[in-house]
């Protein structure tokens, strides 16, 4: 897993000058997903997945603090992982 902080960016929507962007790149094969879970995970992450490199990228910039963006990225990763393992049953 690669994680890095990007440069400061202007955020006019929050009446603050800057927000710190956190980016996390994860190799999909490191998650050990099988069949249905892998397919559902790819549908959930959509265009954030890069097929040739087998990496998907999470970018968080919604929180004003670096630690908050880091924690939010980990939360998103956990939510995506667990949701992809849930099997959809049709009634």
Beta strands, then each sheet from edge to edge (+ up, - down):
strand 1: 2-11
strand 2: 16-27
strand 3: 49-50
strand 4: 55-60
sheet 1: 1+ 2- 4+ 3-
end
